[in-house]
Protein backbone atom coordinates (compact mmCIF):
# COMPACT_ATOMS: atom_id res chain seq x y z
CA UNK A 1 0.00 0.00 0.00
CA UNK A 2 1.32 3.44 -0.88
CA UNK A 3 2.17 5.28 2.37
CA UNK A 4 1.09 8.59 0.87
CA UNK A 5 -2.44 7.37 0.30
CA UNK A 6 -2.60 5.13 3.36
CA UNK A 7 -1.48 7.80 5.84
CA UNK A 8 -4.07 9.83 7.67
CA UNK A 9 -2.90 12.85 9.66
CA UNK A 10 -4.09 12.59 13.25
CA UNK A 11 -2.73 15.71 14.91
CA UNK A 12 -1.87 19.35 14.41
CA UNK A 13 1.26 20.50 12.68
CA UNK A 14 4.29 20.68 14.99
CA UNK A 15 6.58 23.47 13.77
CA UNK A 16 10.05 22.04 13.23
CA UNK A 17 12.80 23.32 15.50
CA UNK A 18 10.34 25.53 17.40
CA UNK A 19 11.79 27.29 20.43
CA UNK A 20 15.24 28.58 21.19
CA UNK A 21 17.06 25.25 21.13
CA UNK A 22 15.72 23.48 18.06
CA UNK A 23 18.06 22.69 15.18
CA UNK A 24 16.96 23.83 11.69
CA UNK A 25 19.66 21.57 10.23
CA UNK A 26 18.21 18.52 11.99
CA UNK A 27 14.71 19.51 10.88
CA UNK A 28 15.98 19.64 7.29
CA UNK A 29 17.62 16.22 7.71
CA UNK A 30 14.33 14.80 8.97
CA UNK A 31 12.33 16.33 6.13
CA UNK A 32 14.78 14.68 3.75
CA UNK A 33 14.26 11.34 5.51
CA UNK A 34 10.48 11.71 5.24
CA UNK A 35 10.78 12.41 1.51
CA UNK A 36 13.13 9.46 0.97
CA UNK A 37 10.66 7.18 2.77
CA UNK A 38 7.88 8.14 0.36
CA UNK A 39 6.25 10.82 2.49
CA UNK A 40 5.60 8.75 5.62
CA UNK A 41 8.39 8.02 8.09
CA UNK A 42 7.89 5.47 10.90
CA UNK A 43 8.24 7.18 14.26
CA UNK A 44 10.97 4.71 15.23
CA UNK A 45 13.18 6.09 12.46
CA UNK A 46 12.20 9.69 13.28
CA UNK A 47 13.20 9.15 16.91
CA UNK A 48 16.47 7.51 15.89
CA UNK A 49 17.49 10.48 13.75
CA UNK A 50 16.28 13.05 16.28
CA UNK A 51 18.51 11.47 18.92
CA UNK A 52 21.48 10.10 16.99
CA UNK A 53 21.86 11.76 13.57
CA UNK A 54 25.64 12.38 13.36
CA UNK A 55 26.51 15.87 14.54
CA UNK A 56 22.86 16.90 14.80
CA UNK A 57 20.89 14.53 17.02
CA UNK A 58 20.28 15.18 20.69
CA UNK A 59 22.96 12.74 21.83
CA UNK A 60 25.34 13.45 18.93
CA UNK A 61 25.63 17.23 18.99
CA UNK A 62 27.78 17.74 22.09
CA UNK A 63 24.98 19.06 24.31
CA UNK A 64 25.41 19.01 28.10
CA UNK A 65 22.42 16.73 28.64
CA UNK A 66 23.20 15.40 32.15
CA UNK A 67 23.33 17.56 35.26
CA UNK A 68 21.78 18.39 38.61
CA UNK A 69 20.23 21.73 37.65
CA UNK A 70 18.80 23.30 34.48
CA UNK A 71 20.91 26.41 35.07
CA UNK A 72 23.90 24.41 33.88
CA UNK A 73 22.20 23.72 30.58
CA UNK A 74 21.24 20.12 31.38
CA UNK A 75 17.86 18.53 30.71
CA UNK A 76 17.74 15.72 33.25
CA UNK A 77 19.71 14.10 36.03
CA UNK A 78 20.65 10.42 36.20
CA UNK A 79 21.40 8.55 39.40
CA UNK A 80 25.22 8.80 39.16
CA UNK A 81 25.03 12.59 38.76
CA UNK A 82 22.59 12.78 41.66
CA UNK A 83 24.83 10.93 44.12
CA UNK A 84 28.20 9.12 43.98
CA UNK A 85 26.75 6.67 46.49
CA UNK A 86 24.76 5.16 43.62
CA UNK A 87 27.94 3.87 41.98
CA UNK A 88 29.41 2.81 45.31
CA UNK A 89 26.37 0.66 46.07
CA UNK A 90 26.22 -0.76 42.54
CA UNK A 91 29.93 -1.63 42.84
CA UNK A 92 29.05 -4.08 45.63
CA UNK A 93 26.87 -6.02 43.20
CA UNK A 94 29.42 -5.73 40.40
CA UNK A 95 32.18 -7.07 42.64
CA UNK A 96 30.06 -10.08 43.56
CA UNK A 97 29.20 -10.67 39.89
CA UNK A 98 32.86 -10.51 38.85
CA UNK A 99 33.69 -13.16 41.44
CA UNK A 100 30.70 -15.35 40.59
CA UNK A 101 31.47 -15.32 36.87
CA UNK A 102 35.25 -15.50 37.16
CA UNK A 103 35.75 -12.40 35.02
CA UNK A 104 37.79 -9.21 35.35
CA UNK A 105 36.12 -6.74 32.98
CA UNK A 106 33.18 -4.36 33.31
CA UNK A 107 31.32 -3.42 30.14
CA UNK A 108 29.18 -0.29 30.30
CA UNK A 109 26.74 0.58 27.52
CA UNK A 110 25.81 4.24 27.12
CA UNK A 111 28.19 5.62 29.75
CA UNK A 112 26.75 9.15 29.68
CA UNK A 113 28.97 11.67 31.42
CA UNK A 114 31.32 8.98 32.71
CA UNK A 115 30.18 9.56 36.29
CA UNK A 116 29.07 5.97 36.87
CA UNK A 117 32.27 4.54 35.40
CA UNK A 118 34.33 6.78 37.68
CA UNK A 119 32.32 5.76 40.73
CA UNK A 120 32.59 2.06 39.93
CA UNK A 121 36.32 2.21 39.22
CA UNK A 122 37.03 4.13 42.43
CA UNK A 123 34.97 1.72 44.53
CA UNK A 124 36.34 -1.43 42.91
CA UNK A 125 39.92 -0.16 43.16
CA UNK A 126 39.35 0.46 46.87
CA UNK A 127 38.13 -3.14 47.06
CA UNK A 128 41.43 -4.40 45.67
CA UNK A 129 40.40 -4.74 42.01
CA UNK A 130 43.14 -2.59 40.46
CA UNK A 131 43.53 -5.27 37.78
CA UNK A 132 40.01 -4.66 36.49
CA UNK A 133 39.55 -3.41 32.93
CA UNK A 134 36.66 -1.18 31.90
CA UNK A 135 35.11 -1.24 28.42
CA UNK A 136 32.67 1.43 27.22
CA UNK A 137 30.37 1.05 24.22
CA UNK A 138 28.89 4.43 23.27
CA UNK A 139 27.65 5.83 19.97
CA UNK A 140 28.21 9.46 20.97
CA UNK A 141 31.63 10.85 20.16
CA UNK A 142 31.00 14.02 22.18
CA UNK A 143 30.01 12.01 25.25
CA UNK A 144 33.05 9.77 24.81
CA UNK A 145 35.25 12.88 25.02
CA UNK A 146 33.54 13.86 28.27
CA UNK A 147 34.00 10.33 29.59
CA UNK A 148 37.72 10.40 28.82
CA UNK A 149 38.06 13.55 30.88
CA UNK A 150 36.18 12.03 33.83
CA UNK A 151 38.25 8.83 33.66
CA UNK A 152 41.66 10.40 32.96
CA UNK A 153 43.63 8.48 35.65
CA UNK A 154 42.36 5.10 34.45
CA UNK A 155 42.80 6.07 30.79
CA UNK A 156 46.44 6.98 31.52
CA UNK A 157 46.88 3.56 33.14
CA UNK A 158 45.50 1.83 30.04
CA UNK A 159 42.55 0.33 31.88
CA UNK A 160 39.69 1.94 29.92
CA UNK A 161 38.84 1.24 26.29
CA UNK A 162 36.09 2.64 24.04
CA UNK A 163 34.42 0.56 21.36
CA UNK A 164 31.93 1.57 18.69
CA UNK A 165 30.80 -2.00 18.10
CA UNK A 166 30.73 -5.31 19.93
CA UNK A 167 33.66 -7.72 19.71
CA UNK A 168 33.10 -11.37 18.87
CA UNK A 169 33.13 -12.33 22.54
CA UNK A 170 32.41 -10.43 25.76
CA UNK A 171 33.65 -11.78 29.07
CA UNK A 172 32.66 -9.66 32.01
CA UNK A 173 29.87 -7.90 33.89
CA UNK A 174 27.66 -5.74 31.67
CA UNK A 175 26.10 -2.55 33.06
CA UNK A 176 23.52 -0.28 31.46
CA UNK A 177 22.06 2.66 33.37
CA UNK A 178 19.29 4.47 31.48
CA UNK A 179 20.36 3.05 28.14
CA UNK A 180 17.32 0.95 27.18
CA UNK A 181 14.92 3.90 27.48
CA UNK A 182 16.94 5.83 24.88
CA UNK A 183 16.41 3.17 22.20
CA UNK A 184 13.86 4.19 19.54
CA UNK A 185 10.40 2.67 19.83
CA UNK A 186 7.59 1.85 17.43
CA UNK A 187 4.31 3.63 18.17
CA UNK A 188 1.08 1.74 17.59
CA UNK A 189 -2.46 2.84 18.37
CA UNK A 190 -5.88 1.28 18.37
CA UNK A 191 -8.47 3.63 16.89
CA UNK A 192 -12.11 2.55 16.60
CA UNK A 193 -11.03 -1.05 17.11
CA UNK A 194 -8.36 -1.04 14.39
CA UNK A 195 -4.60 -1.04 14.97
CA UNK A 196 -2.37 1.50 13.22
CA UNK A 197 1.29 2.44 13.30
CA UNK A 198 2.07 6.07 13.95
CA UNK A 199 4.48 7.85 11.66
CA UNK A 200 5.50 11.36 10.74
CA UNK A 201 4.79 13.43 7.62
CA UNK A 202 6.14 16.80 6.56
CA UNK A 203 3.75 19.71 6.49
CA UNK A 204 5.22 23.06 5.50
CA UNK A 205 8.27 23.69 7.66
CA UNK A 206 6.99 21.37 10.35
CA UNK A 207 5.87 17.83 10.97
CA UNK A 208 2.55 16.18 11.78
CA UNK A 209 1.50 12.83 13.15
CA UNK A 210 0.08 10.35 10.68
CA UNK A 211 -1.03 6.76 10.88
CA UNK A 212 -1.56 3.77 8.65
CA UNK A 213 -3.01 0.29 9.25
CA UNK A 214 -0.58 -2.28 10.61
CA UNK A 215 -0.33 -5.94 11.53
CA UNK A 216 1.76 -4.98 14.56
CA UNK A 217 0.21 -5.64 17.96
CA UNK A 218 1.19 -5.29 21.61
CA UNK A 219 2.54 -8.56 23.08
CA UNK A 220 -0.64 -8.93 25.17
CA UNK A 221 -4.30 -8.31 24.41
CA UNK A 222 -5.51 -4.91 25.58
CA UNK A 223 -8.84 -5.27 27.36
CA UNK A 224 -11.63 -2.92 26.35
CA UNK A 225 -12.68 -1.20 23.16
CA UNK A 226 -11.32 2.27 23.91
CA UNK A 227 -8.69 3.98 21.77
CA UNK A 228 -5.23 3.02 22.96
CA UNK A 229 -1.74 4.36 22.18
CA UNK A 230 1.35 2.43 23.21
CA UNK A 231 4.87 1.40 22.24
CA UNK A 232 6.63 -1.78 21.24
CA UNK A 233 10.40 -2.09 21.56
CA UNK A 234 12.07 -3.91 18.64
CA UNK A 235 15.42 -2.16 19.10
CA UNK A 236 15.68 -2.85 22.84
CA UNK A 237 14.75 -6.49 22.23
CA UNK A 238 17.29 -6.76 19.41
CA UNK A 239 19.93 -5.23 21.67
CA UNK A 240 19.25 -7.79 24.41
CA UNK A 241 19.45 -10.64 21.90
CA UNK A 242 22.65 -9.32 20.32
CA UNK A 243 24.27 -8.92 23.72
CA UNK A 244 23.53 -12.55 24.58
CA UNK A 245 24.91 -13.66 21.22
CA UNK A 246 28.24 -12.02 22.08
CA UNK A 247 28.36 -12.85 25.80
CA UNK A 248 30.79 -15.72 26.26
CA UNK A 249 30.96 -15.49 30.05
CA UNK A 250 29.50 -13.08 32.56
CA UNK A 251 26.27 -11.41 33.71
CA UNK A 252 24.29 -8.27 32.89
CA UNK A 253 22.45 -5.63 34.93
CA UNK A 254 20.20 -2.92 33.52
CA UNK A 255 18.72 -0.03 35.50
CA UNK A 256 15.93 2.02 33.97
CA UNK A 257 12.40 3.28 34.38
CA UNK A 258 9.79 0.82 33.23
CA UNK A 259 7.43 -2.00 34.08
CA UNK A 260 6.72 -5.65 33.58
CA UNK A 261 4.50 -6.50 30.63
CA UNK A 262 1.16 -6.69 32.44
CA UNK A 263 1.69 -3.29 34.03
CA UNK A 264 3.13 -1.74 30.88
CA UNK A 265 0.08 -2.67 28.81
CA UNK A 266 -2.53 -2.04 31.48
CA UNK A 267 -5.83 -0.99 29.86
CA UNK A 268 -5.73 2.35 31.71
CA UNK A 269 -2.28 3.23 30.31
CA UNK A 270 -4.00 4.36 27.12
CA UNK A 271 -1.60 7.19 26.21
CA UNK A 272 1.58 5.12 26.32
CA UNK A 273 4.81 6.20 28.00
CA UNK A 274 6.56 8.29 25.34
CA UNK A 275 7.86 11.57 26.78
CA UNK A 276 10.41 14.33 26.26
CA UNK A 277 12.85 15.90 28.70
CA UNK A 278 14.09 19.46 28.48
CA UNK A 279 15.31 21.78 31.22
CA UNK A 280 14.50 19.16 33.88
CA UNK A 281 10.86 19.11 32.82
CA UNK A 282 9.03 16.12 31.37
CA UNK A 283 6.44 16.43 28.64
CA UNK A 284 6.52 18.23 25.37
CA UNK A 285 6.02 17.25 21.76
CA UNK A 286 8.62 14.91 20.18
CA UNK A 287 8.05 16.56 16.79
CA UNK A 288 9.37 19.91 18.03
CA UNK A 289 12.54 21.25 19.67
CA UNK A 290 14.43 18.89 17.42
CA UNK A 291 17.87 18.06 18.75
CA UNK A 292 17.21 20.16 21.86
CA UNK A 293 15.16 17.69 23.91
CA UNK A 294 15.44 14.07 24.88
CA UNK A 295 12.84 11.61 23.57
CA UNK A 296 12.33 8.49 25.63
CA UNK A 297 9.93 5.70 26.52
CA UNK A 298 9.64 3.39 29.51
CA UNK A 299 11.14 -0.09 29.27
CA UNK A 300 9.14 -3.29 28.92
CA UNK A 301 11.37 -5.46 31.12
CA UNK A 302 9.44 -8.61 30.27
CA UNK A 303 10.26 -8.19 26.59
CA UNK A 304 13.94 -7.61 27.38
CA UNK A 305 14.13 -10.76 29.51
CA UNK A 306 12.33 -12.90 26.92
CA UNK A 307 14.52 -11.63 24.08
CA UNK A 308 17.62 -12.52 26.06
CA UNK A 309 16.30 -15.97 26.97
CA UNK A 310 15.35 -16.76 23.36
CA UNK A 311 18.77 -15.69 22.13
CA UNK A 312 20.33 -17.99 24.70
CA UNK A 313 18.17 -20.90 23.56
CA UNK A 314 19.23 -20.27 19.97
CA UNK A 315 22.86 -20.60 21.08
CA UNK A 316 22.21 -23.66 23.22
CA UNK A 317 23.04 -21.63 26.35
CA UNK A 318 20.85 -20.96 29.36
CA UNK A 319 20.08 -17.30 30.00
CA UNK A 320 17.91 -16.55 32.99
CA UNK A 321 16.94 -14.03 35.62
CA UNK A 322 19.16 -13.23 38.55
CA UNK A 323 16.31 -11.03 39.67
CA UNK A 324 14.08 -8.05 39.00
CA UNK A 325 13.21 -5.43 41.58
CA UNK A 326 12.85 -1.73 42.23
CA UNK A 327 15.95 0.45 42.27
CA UNK A 328 15.24 1.37 45.87
CA UNK A 329 15.13 -2.23 47.05
CA UNK A 330 18.19 -3.14 44.96
CA UNK A 331 20.29 -0.33 46.44
CA UNK A 332 19.17 -1.18 49.98
CA UNK A 333 20.24 -4.78 49.37
CA UNK A 334 23.61 -3.49 48.14
CA UNK A 335 24.19 -1.51 51.34
CA UNK A 336 23.24 2.05 50.40
CA UNK A 337 21.81 2.87 53.88
CA UNK A 338 25.18 2.09 55.46
CA UNK A 339 26.99 4.22 52.89
CA UNK A 340 24.60 7.08 53.63
CA UNK A 341 25.31 6.90 57.36
CA UNK A 342 29.00 7.48 56.66
CA UNK A 343 28.35 10.34 54.24
CA UNK A 344 27.96 14.08 54.98
CA UNK A 345 24.44 15.37 55.52
CA UNK A 346 24.25 17.08 52.12
CA UNK A 347 25.26 13.84 50.38
CA UNK A 348 22.57 11.93 52.25
CA UNK A 349 19.87 14.34 51.05
CA UNK A 350 20.59 13.55 47.41
CA UNK A 351 21.10 9.83 48.01
CA UNK A 352 17.70 9.46 49.68
CA UNK A 353 16.11 10.40 46.35
CA UNK A 354 17.54 7.19 44.92
CA UNK A 355 15.37 5.25 47.38
CA UNK A 356 12.16 7.25 47.79
CA UNK A 357 9.14 5.84 45.99
CA UNK A 358 7.99 9.22 44.67
CA UNK A 359 11.50 9.88 43.29
CA UNK A 360 13.67 7.18 41.66
CA UNK A 361 13.18 4.37 44.13
CA UNK A 362 10.02 2.81 42.68
CA UNK A 363 9.75 4.00 39.09
CA UNK A 364 13.25 2.75 38.28
CA UNK A 365 13.78 -0.99 38.16
CA UNK A 366 16.82 -3.26 38.02
CA UNK A 367 17.01 -6.51 36.08
CA UNK A 368 19.86 -9.00 36.30
CA UNK A 369 20.62 -11.76 33.81
CA UNK A 370 22.94 -14.75 34.14
CA UNK A 371 24.55 -16.98 31.53
CA UNK A 372 24.64 -20.78 31.98
CA UNK A 373 24.58 -21.02 35.79
CA UNK A 374 22.37 -19.04 38.20
CA UNK A 375 23.76 -17.66 41.45
CA UNK A 376 22.31 -15.67 44.34
CA UNK A 377 22.78 -12.01 43.42
CA UNK A 378 22.73 -9.92 46.59
CA UNK A 379 20.94 -7.00 44.88
CA UNK A 380 17.81 -9.17 44.70
CA UNK A 381 18.14 -10.84 48.11
CA UNK A 382 14.94 -9.16 49.33
CA UNK A 383 12.01 -7.81 47.36
CA UNK A 384 12.61 -9.79 44.16
CA UNK A 385 9.72 -9.29 41.70
CA UNK A 386 10.73 -11.76 39.00
CA UNK A 387 7.29 -13.35 39.29
CA UNK A 388 5.77 -10.10 37.99
CA UNK A 389 7.56 -10.16 34.66
C-alpha positions in Angstrom: 0.0 0.0 0.0 1.3 3.4 -0.9 2.2 5.3 2.4 1.1 8.6 0.9 -2.4 7.4 0.3 -2.6 5.1 3.4 -1.5 7.8 5.8 -4.1 9.8 7.7 -2.9 12.8 9.7 -4.1 12.6 13.3 -2.7 15.7 14.9 -1.9 19.3 14.4 1.3 20.5 12.7 4.3 20.7 15.0 6.6 23.5 13.8 10.1 22.0 13.2 12.8 23.3 15.5 10.3 25.5 17.4 11.8 27.3 20.4 15.2 28.6 21.2 17.1 25.3 21.1 15.7 23.5 18.1 18.1 22.7 15.2 17.0 23.8 11.7 19.7 21.6 10.2 18.2 18.5 12.0 14.7 19.5 10.9 16.0 19.6 7.3 17.6 16.2 7.7 14.3 14.8 9.0 12.3 16.3 6.1 14.8 14.7 3.7 14.3 11.3 5.5 10.5 11.7 5.2 10.8 12.4 1.5 13.1 9.5 1.0 10.7 7.2 2.8 7.9 8.1 0.4 6.3 10.8 2.5 5.6 8.8 5.6 8.4 8.0 8.1 7.9 5.5 10.9 8.2 7.2 14.3 11.0 4.7 15.2 13.2 6.1 12.5 12.2 9.7 13.3 13.2 9.2 16.9 16.5 7.5 15.9 17.5 10.5 13.7 16.3 13.0 16.3 18.5 11.5 18.9 21.5 10.1 17.0 21.9 11.8 13.6 25.6 12.4 13.4 26.5 15.9 14.5 22.9 16.9 14.8 20.9 14.5 17.0 20.3 15.2 20.7 23.0 12.7 21.8 25.3 13.4 18.9 25.6 17.2 19.0 27.8 17.7 22.1 25.0 19.1 24.3 25.4 19.0 28.1 22.4 16.7 28.6 23.2 15.4 32.1 23.3 17.6 35.3 21.8 18.4 38.6 20.2 21.7 37.6 18.8 23.3 34.5 20.9 26.4 35.1 23.9 24.4 33.9 22.2 23.7 30.6 21.2 20.1 31.4 17.9 18.5 30.7 17.7 15.7 33.3 19.7 14.1 36.0 20.6 10.4 36.2 21.4 8.5 39.4 25.2 8.8 39.2 25.0 12.6 38.8 22.6 12.8 41.7 24.8 10.9 44.1 28.2 9.1 44.0 26.7 6.7 46.5 24.8 5.2 43.6 27.9 3.9 42.0 29.4 2.8 45.3 26.4 0.7 46.1 26.2 -0.8 42.5 29.9 -1.6 42.8 29.0 -4.1 45.6 26.9 -6.0 43.2 29.4 -5.7 40.4 32.2 -7.1 42.6 30.1 -10.1 43.6 29.2 -10.7 39.9 32.9 -10.5 38.9 33.7 -13.2 41.4 30.7 -15.4 40.6 31.5 -15.3 36.9 35.2 -15.5 37.2 35.7 -12.4 35.0 37.8 -9.2 35.3 36.1 -6.7 33.0 33.2 -4.4 33.3 31.3 -3.4 30.1 29.2 -0.3 30.3 26.7 0.6 27.5 25.8 4.2 27.1 28.2 5.6 29.7 26.7 9.1 29.7 29.0 11.7 31.4 31.3 9.0 32.7 30.2 9.6 36.3 29.1 6.0 36.9 32.3 4.5 35.4 34.3 6.8 37.7 32.3 5.8 40.7 32.6 2.1 39.9 36.3 2.2 39.2 37.0 4.1 42.4 35.0 1.7 44.5 36.3 -1.4 42.9 39.9 -0.2 43.2 39.4 0.5 46.9 38.1 -3.1 47.1 41.4 -4.4 45.7 40.4 -4.7 42.0 43.1 -2.6 40.5 43.5 -5.3 37.8 40.0 -4.7 36.5 39.6 -3.4 32.9 36.7 -1.2 31.9 35.1 -1.2 28.4 32.7 1.4 27.2 30.4 1.0 24.2 28.9 4.4 23.3 27.6 5.8 20.0 28.2 9.5 21.0 31.6 10.9 20.2 31.0 14.0 22.2 30.0 12.0 25.3 33.1 9.8 24.8 35.3 12.9 25.0 33.5 13.9 28.3 34.0 10.3 29.6 37.7 10.4 28.8 38.1 13.6 30.9 36.2 12.0 33.8 38.2 8.8 33.7 41.7 10.4 33.0 43.6 8.5 35.7 42.4 5.1 34.4 42.8 6.1 30.8 46.4 7.0 31.5 46.9 3.6 33.1 45.5 1.8 30.0 42.6 0.3 31.9 39.7 1.9 29.9 38.8 1.2 26.3 36.1 2.6 24.0 34.4 0.6 21.4 31.9 1.6 18.7 30.8 -2.0 18.1 30.7 -5.3 19.9 33.7 -7.7 19.7 33.1 -11.4 18.9 33.1 -12.3 22.5 32.4 -10.4 25.8 33.6 -11.8 29.1 32.7 -9.7 32.0 29.9 -7.9 33.9 27.7 -5.7 31.7 26.1 -2.6 33.1 23.5 -0.3 31.5 22.1 2.7 33.4 19.3 4.5 31.5 20.4 3.1 28.1 17.3 1.0 27.2 14.9 3.9 27.5 16.9 5.8 24.9 16.4 3.2 22.2 13.9 4.2 19.5 10.4 2.7 19.8 7.6 1.8 17.4 4.3 3.6 18.2 1.1 1.7 17.6 -2.5 2.8 18.4 -5.9 1.3 18.4 -8.5 3.6 16.9 -12.1 2.6 16.6 -11.0 -1.1 17.1 -8.4 -1.0 14.4 -4.6 -1.0 15.0 -2.4 1.5 13.2 1.3 2.4 13.3 2.1 6.1 13.9 4.5 7.8 11.7 5.5 11.4 10.7 4.8 13.4 7.6 6.1 16.8 6.6 3.8 19.7 6.5 5.2 23.1 5.5 8.3 23.7 7.7 7.0 21.4 10.4 5.9 17.8 11.0 2.5 16.2 11.8 1.5 12.8 13.2 0.1 10.4 10.7 -1.0 6.8 10.9 -1.6 3.8 8.7 -3.0 0.3 9.2 -0.6 -2.3 10.6 -0.3 -5.9 11.5 1.8 -5.0 14.6 0.2 -5.6 18.0 1.2 -5.3 21.6 2.5 -8.6 23.1 -0.6 -8.9 25.2 -4.3 -8.3 24.4 -5.5 -4.9 25.6 -8.8 -5.3 27.4 -11.6 -2.9 26.4 -12.7 -1.2 23.2 -11.3 2.3 23.9 -8.7 4.0 21.8 -5.2 3.0 23.0 -1.7 4.4 22.2 1.4 2.4 23.2 4.9 1.4 22.2 6.6 -1.8 21.2 10.4 -2.1 21.6 12.1 -3.9 18.6 15.4 -2.2 19.1 15.7 -2.9 22.8 14.7 -6.5 22.2 17.3 -6.8 19.4 19.9 -5.2 21.7 19.3 -7.8 24.4 19.4 -10.6 21.9 22.7 -9.3 20.3 24.3 -8.9 23.7 23.5 -12.5 24.6 24.9 -13.7 21.2 28.2 -12.0 22.1 28.4 -12.9 25.8 30.8 -15.7 26.3 31.0 -15.5 30.0 29.5 -13.1 32.6 26.3 -11.4 33.7 24.3 -8.3 32.9 22.5 -5.6 34.9 20.2 -2.9 33.5 18.7 0.0 35.5 15.9 2.0 34.0 12.4 3.3 34.4 9.8 0.8 33.2 7.4 -2.0 34.1 6.7 -5.6 33.6 4.5 -6.5 30.6 1.2 -6.7 32.4 1.7 -3.3 34.0 3.1 -1.7 30.9 0.1 -2.7 28.8 -2.5 -2.0 31.5 -5.8 -1.0 29.9 -5.7 2.3 31.7 -2.3 3.2 30.3 -4.0 4.4 27.1 -1.6 7.2 26.2 1.6 5.1 26.3 4.8 6.2 28.0 6.6 8.3 25.3 7.9 11.6 26.8 10.4 14.3 26.3 12.8 15.9 28.7 14.1 19.5 28.5 15.3 21.8 31.2 14.5 19.2 33.9 10.9 19.1 32.8 9.0 16.1 31.4 6.4 16.4 28.6 6.5 18.2 25.4 6.0 17.3 21.8 8.6 14.9 20.2 8.1 16.6 16.8 9.4 19.9 18.0 12.5 21.3 19.7 14.4 18.9 17.4 17.9 18.1 18.7 17.2 20.2 21.9 15.2 17.7 23.9 15.4 14.1 24.9 12.8 11.6 23.6 12.3 8.5 25.6 9.9 5.7 26.5 9.6 3.4 29.5 11.1 -0.1 29.3 9.1 -3.3 28.9 11.4 -5.5 31.1 9.4 -8.6 30.3 10.3 -8.2 26.6 13.9 -7.6 27.4 14.1 -10.8 29.5 12.3 -12.9 26.9 14.5 -11.6 24.1 17.6 -12.5 26.1 16.3 -16.0 27.0 15.4 -16.8 23.4 18.8 -15.7 22.1 20.3 -18.0 24.7 18.2 -20.9 23.6 19.2 -20.3 20.0 22.9 -20.6 21.1 22.2 -23.7 23.2 23.0 -21.6 26.4 20.8 -21.0 29.4 20.1 -17.3 30.0 17.9 -16.6 33.0 16.9 -14.0 35.6 19.2 -13.2 38.5 16.3 -11.0 39.7 14.1 -8.1 39.0 13.2 -5.4 41.6 12.8 -1.7 42.2 15.9 0.4 42.3 15.2 1.4 45.9 15.1 -2.2 47.0 18.2 -3.1 45.0 20.3 -0.3 46.4 19.2 -1.2 50.0 20.2 -4.8 49.4 23.6 -3.5 48.1 24.2 -1.5 51.3 23.2 2.1 50.4 21.8 2.9 53.9 25.2 2.1 55.5 27.0 4.2 52.9 24.6 7.1 53.6 25.3 6.9 57.4 29.0 7.5 56.7 28.4 10.3 54.2 28.0 14.1 55.0 24.4 15.4 55.5 24.2 17.1 52.1 25.3 13.8 50.4 22.6 11.9 52.2 19.9 14.3 51.0 20.6 13.5 47.4 21.1 9.8 48.0 17.7 9.5 49.7 16.1 10.4 46.4 17.5 7.2 44.9 15.4 5.3 47.4 12.2 7.2 47.8 9.1 5.8 46.0 8.0 9.2 44.7 11.5 9.9 43.3 13.7 7.2 41.7 13.2 4.4 44.1 10.0 2.8 42.7 9.7 4.0 39.1 13.3 2.7 38.3 13.8 -1.0 38.2 16.8 -3.3 38.0 17.0 -6.5 36.1 19.9 -9.0 36.3 20.6 -11.8 33.8 22.9 -14.8 34.1 24.6 -17.0 31.5 24.6 -20.8 32.0 24.6 -21.0 35.8 22.4 -19.0 38.2 23.8 -17.7 41.5 22.3 -15.7 44.3 22.8 -12.0 43.4 22.7 -9.9 46.6 20.9 -7.0 44.9 17.8 -9.2 44.7 18.1 -10.8 48.1 14.9 -9.2 49.3 12.0 -7.8 47.4 12.6 -9.8 44.2 9.7 -9.3 41.7 10.7 -11.8 39.0 7.3 -13.3 39.3 5.8 -10.1 38.0 7.6 -10.2 34.7 
